[in-house]
Amino acid sequence: MLADDPERRPKKTATDRAVEAIEAAERMFADEMGATLDLSPAAKLALIATIAAAIQAAVAEERQRLT
């Protein structure tokens, strides 16, 4: 089976790994802040969305600067 064989499994790019790390950091930060601030699950999701939007805006700004 493809998924069981490390040699045949599709390789992740550095970008794929970076995206996964950023998404994990967003969730961890929201969980920690949510616990500290006693946020509801909906407020935690809003916090994650806000963080994601800020990261996307920063990436877009940097791409614009580089082109």
ABEGO torsion letter per residue (X at the ends): XAAABAAABBBBBAAAAAAAAAAAAAAAAAAAAAAAAGBBAAAAAAAAAAAAAAAAAAAAAAAAAAX
